[in-house]
Amino acid sequence: MKKVCQIDEEGYFVGTSFAEESPLEPGVYLYPSGSIDISEPVVPEGKRAKWDGSNWIIEDLPVKSEIVIPNKPHDGWVYNEKTNEWDPPVPKPGINYIWNGDVQEWQSFIEYQRNTTGLPSAEFKWSLLNLGLYDQVKEFVENGDNEYIRILWENSGLFPRTDSNVIYFMESLNFSVDTMDKIFNIETDFFDINSASSEDLQKVNGIGEYIANEIISGRPWKNLENLSRIKGVSDNMIIEWKIKLAV
């Protein structure tokens, strides 16, 4: 029996073991896998030894970089130590879904926008004007006999898309769901950041050629929040992109 050195796949010394003499061939030793018949190196504290094929090379131990845990994107998400990312508490139903932290559930992009979009009074009326609907709504309010709608029109500071009062107002005008979505600028098209072309990505406000190329080169992406790794991409930009981008 003789003492031998064990090395890993990269040649670094990991310890010692013993080679047994062959019972069939005296003087011939059976070496364990990953072992070499060489003297054990003297390794100072804070160092490591690497076999280069002829000599032991003494190196400094690598400094382990501190793992920086990203901020939790939503309440209820679970930290994944293997990926150093936050996972939602339930699987994502499909690529056209987004997590709504207010209600703690996945919602389709359109549903999410409807539930989170609201327009200040001035923007709401400006949107009606741009769509050629302002005069129709104004006449309905002024000439109608519904005092409740008139008060809502004149005094409401915010018009949330899914507010029951706003829905009642819009339905009283016989506006379709599509018309209401246009008034509130609800986006119906979205792009998967793991498959969309550079041209499609650049259709999204705030994404130019540089960011589009960085998105493509960084694939695959697990979630939109990870786009913050790209230089020039802020958290606010990602929040805005959630109505146009999917994973």
C-alpha positions as CSV (number, residue, x, y, z in Angstrom):
1,M,0.0,0.0,0.0
2,K,1.2,3.5,-0.8
3,K,-0.1,7.0,-0.1
4,V,-1.1,9.0,-3.2
5,C,-2.6,12.4,-3.9
6,Q,-6.1,13.0,-5.1
7,I,-6.8,15.9,-7.5
8,D,-10.1,17.2,-9.0
9,E,-10.9,17.6,-12.7
10,E,-9.0,20.9,-12.8
11,G,-5.9,19.4,-11.1
12,Y,-6.4,20.9,-7.6
13,F,-5.2,18.9,-4.6
14,V,-8.2,17.7,-2.6
15,G,-6.5,15.2,-0.2
16,T,-4.8,11.8,0.0
17,S,-5.8,8.2,-0.4
18,F,-4.1,4.9,-0.7
19,A,-3.2,2.7,-3.7
20,E,-3.4,-1.1,-2.9
21,E,-0.9,-3.5,-4.4
22,S,-2.4,-5.8,-6.9
23,P,-2.8,-9.4,-5.5
24,L,-2.1,-10.8,-9.0
25,E,0.9,-8.6,-9.9
26,P,3.3,-7.9,-7.0
27,G,4.9,-4.4,-7.3
28,V,1.9,-3.2,-9.4
29,Y,-0.5,-0.8,-7.6
30,L,-4.1,-0.1,-8.2
31,Y,-4.6,3.6,-8.2
32,P,-7.9,5.2,-7.2
33,S,-9.6,7.3,-9.8
34,G,-8.3,10.9,-9.8
35,S,-5.1,10.0,-7.9
36,I,-1.4,10.6,-8.8
37,D,1.7,9.0,-7.4
38,I,3.4,12.1,-6.2
39,S,4.5,13.6,-2.8
40,E,1.8,15.5,-0.9
41,P,2.2,19.3,-1.4
42,V,2.8,21.6,1.5
43,V,-0.1,24.1,1.3
44,P,0.1,27.2,3.5
45,E,-3.1,28.6,5.0
46,G,-5.2,30.6,2.5
47,K,-3.5,28.8,-0.4
48,R,-4.3,25.9,-2.7
49,A,-2.1,23.5,-4.8
50,K,-2.6,22.7,-8.4
51,W,-0.8,19.9,-10.3
52,D,0.4,21.2,-13.7
53,G,1.7,17.8,-14.9
54,S,5.2,18.1,-13.5
55,N,5.0,20.4,-10.4
56,W,2.7,21.6,-7.7
57,I,1.7,25.2,-8.3
58,I,0.7,27.1,-5.1
59,E,-2.1,29.7,-5.7
60,D,-4.2,32.0,-3.5
61,L,-7.6,30.7,-2.6
62,P,-10.3,32.4,-4.7
63,V,-12.3,35.0,-3.0
64,K,-15.9,34.0,-2.9
65,S,-18.1,36.8,-4.1
66,E,-20.9,37.8,-1.8
67,I,-24.3,36.7,-3.1
68,V,-26.6,39.8,-3.4
69,I,-30.2,38.8,-3.0
70,P,-32.4,40.8,-5.3
71,N,-35.3,42.7,-3.9
72,K,-38.6,40.8,-3.6
73,P,-40.8,41.9,-6.5
74,H,-44.1,41.1,-4.8
75,D,-45.4,40.0,-1.4
76,G,-45.8,36.2,-1.2
77,W,-43.0,35.3,-3.6
78,V,-40.5,32.7,-2.5
79,Y,-36.7,33.0,-2.7
80,N,-35.0,30.3,-4.7
81,E,-31.4,29.8,-3.5
82,K,-30.4,27.8,-6.5
83,T,-31.2,30.5,-9.0
84,N,-30.9,33.5,-6.6
85,E,-34.3,34.7,-7.8
86,W,-37.8,35.1,-6.4
87,D,-40.4,32.7,-7.6
88,P,-44.2,33.4,-7.5
89,P,-46.2,31.2,-5.1
90,V,-48.1,29.6,-7.9
91,P,-47.0,28.7,-11.4
92,K,-47.5,31.1,-14.3
93,P,-50.5,30.0,-16.4
94,G,-48.9,31.2,-19.7
95,I,-46.7,33.9,-21.3
96,N,-49.5,36.4,-21.5
97,Y,-50.0,36.6,-17.8
98,I,-48.6,39.0,-15.2
99,W,-48.6,38.9,-11.4
100,N,-50.9,41.4,-9.7
101,G,-49.5,41.9,-6.3
102,D,-52.6,43.8,-5.1
103,V,-54.8,40.7,-5.4
104,Q,-51.9,38.1,-5.2
105,E,-52.8,36.3,-8.4
106,W,-51.8,35.9,-12.1
107,Q,-53.9,37.9,-14.5
108,S,-53.9,38.1,-18.3
109,F,-52.2,41.2,-19.6
110,I,-55.5,42.8,-20.6
111,E,-57.2,41.9,-17.3
112,Y,-54.2,43.2,-15.4
113,Q,-54.3,46.5,-17.3
114,R,-58.0,46.9,-16.7
115,N,-57.6,46.3,-13.0
116,T,-54.6,48.7,-12.6
117,T,-55.3,51.5,-15.0
118,G,-57.0,54.8,-14.2
119,L,-57.0,58.2,-15.8
120,P,-57.1,61.6,-14.1
121,S,-60.1,63.5,-15.1
122,A,-58.2,65.8,-17.6
123,E,-56.5,62.8,-19.3
124,F,-59.8,60.9,-19.4
125,K,-61.6,63.7,-21.2
126,W,-58.6,64.3,-23.5
127,S,-58.7,60.7,-24.5
128,L,-62.4,61.0,-25.3
129,L,-61.5,64.1,-27.4
130,N,-58.8,62.2,-29.4
131,L,-61.2,59.4,-30.1
132,G,-63.9,61.8,-31.3
133,L,-66.2,60.8,-28.3
134,Y,-66.0,63.9,-26.2
135,D,-69.0,65.8,-27.7
136,Q,-71.1,62.7,-27.5
137,V,-70.3,62.1,-23.8
138,K,-70.7,65.8,-22.9
139,E,-74.1,66.0,-24.7
140,F,-75.2,62.8,-22.9
141,V,-74.3,64.2,-19.5
142,E,-75.7,67.7,-20.0
143,N,-79.0,66.7,-21.7
144,G,-79.6,63.5,-19.8
145,D,-81.7,63.2,-16.6
146,N,-79.2,61.1,-14.7
147,E,-77.9,63.4,-11.9
148,Y,-75.5,60.7,-10.7
149,I,-73.6,60.6,-14.0
150,R,-73.5,64.4,-14.2
151,I,-71.9,64.6,-10.7
152,L,-69.4,61.8,-11.6
153,W,-68.5,63.7,-14.8
154,E,-68.0,67.0,-13.2
155,N,-66.5,66.1,-9.8
156,S,-64.5,62.8,-10.2
157,G,-60.8,63.4,-10.1
158,L,-59.9,59.9,-11.3
159,F,-61.6,57.4,-13.6
160,P,-60.3,53.9,-12.8
161,R,-61.0,51.4,-15.7
162,T,-62.8,48.8,-13.5
163,D,-64.4,51.1,-11.1
164,S,-68.1,50.2,-10.8
165,N,-69.2,53.9,-11.2
166,V,-67.1,54.3,-14.3
167,I,-68.4,51.1,-15.8
168,Y,-71.9,52.2,-15.1
169,F,-71.2,55.6,-16.8
170,M,-69.6,53.9,-19.9
171,E,-72.4,51.3,-20.2
172,S,-75.0,54.1,-20.0
173,L,-73.4,55.4,-23.2
174,N,-73.6,51.9,-24.7
175,F,-69.8,51.9,-25.1
176,S,-68.4,48.5,-26.0
177,V,-65.6,46.9,-24.1
178,D,-63.2,47.6,-27.0
179,T,-64.2,51.3,-26.9
180,M,-63.6,51.5,-23.2
181,D,-60.2,49.8,-23.6
182,K,-59.2,52.4,-26.3
183,I,-60.3,55.2,-24.0
184,F,-58.0,53.9,-21.2
185,N,-55.2,53.1,-23.6
186,I,-55.3,49.4,-22.8
187,E,-52.7,47.5,-24.9
188,T,-53.8,44.3,-26.5
189,D,-50.5,43.4,-28.2
190,F,-47.5,42.1,-26.2
191,F,-44.2,40.6,-27.0
192,D,-42.3,37.7,-25.4
193,I,-38.8,38.9,-24.5
194,N,-37.4,35.4,-25.1
195,S,-38.6,35.2,-28.7
196,A,-39.5,38.7,-30.0
197,S,-37.3,40.2,-32.7
198,S,-35.3,43.4,-32.2
199,E,-37.8,45.3,-34.4
200,D,-40.8,44.2,-32.3
201,L,-39.0,45.0,-29.0
202,Q,-38.2,48.5,-30.3
203,K,-42.0,49.1,-30.7
204,V,-42.1,49.4,-26.9
205,N,-41.7,52.9,-25.5
206,G,-38.2,53.3,-24.0
207,I,-36.6,50.4,-25.9
208,G,-34.1,51.4,-28.5
209,E,-31.6,49.3,-30.6
210,Y,-29.1,49.0,-27.7
211,I,-31.6,47.7,-25.1
212,A,-33.3,45.4,-27.7
213,N,-30.0,43.8,-28.5
214,E,-29.1,43.4,-24.8
215,I,-32.4,41.7,-24.2
216,I,-31.8,39.3,-27.1
217,S,-28.2,38.5,-26.1
218,G,-29.3,38.0,-22.4
219,R,-31.8,35.3,-23.2
220,P,-33.3,33.3,-21.7
221,W,-35.0,35.6,-19.2
222,K,-36.9,34.2,-16.2
223,N,-38.9,37.3,-15.4
224,L,-39.1,41.0,-16.5
225,E,-37.6,42.2,-13.2
226,N,-34.2,40.7,-14.3
227,L,-34.1,43.3,-17.2
228,S,-32.8,45.7,-14.6
229,R,-29.4,44.1,-15.1
230,I,-29.2,45.9,-18.4
231,K,-27.5,49.3,-18.2
232,G,-30.0,52.1,-18.6
233,V,-33.0,50.0,-17.5
234,S,-34.8,51.3,-14.4
235,D,-37.5,49.7,-12.2
236,N,-40.0,52.3,-13.4
237,M,-39.3,51.4,-17.1
238,I,-39.9,47.7,-16.3
239,I,-43.2,48.6,-14.6
240,E,-44.3,50.5,-17.7
241,W,-43.2,47.6,-20.0
242,K,-45.3,45.1,-18.2
243,I,-48.3,46.0,-20.4
244,K,-46.3,45.2,-23.5
245,L,-43.7,42.6,-22.6
246,A,-44.1,39.0,-21.4
247,V,-41.9,36.1,-20.4
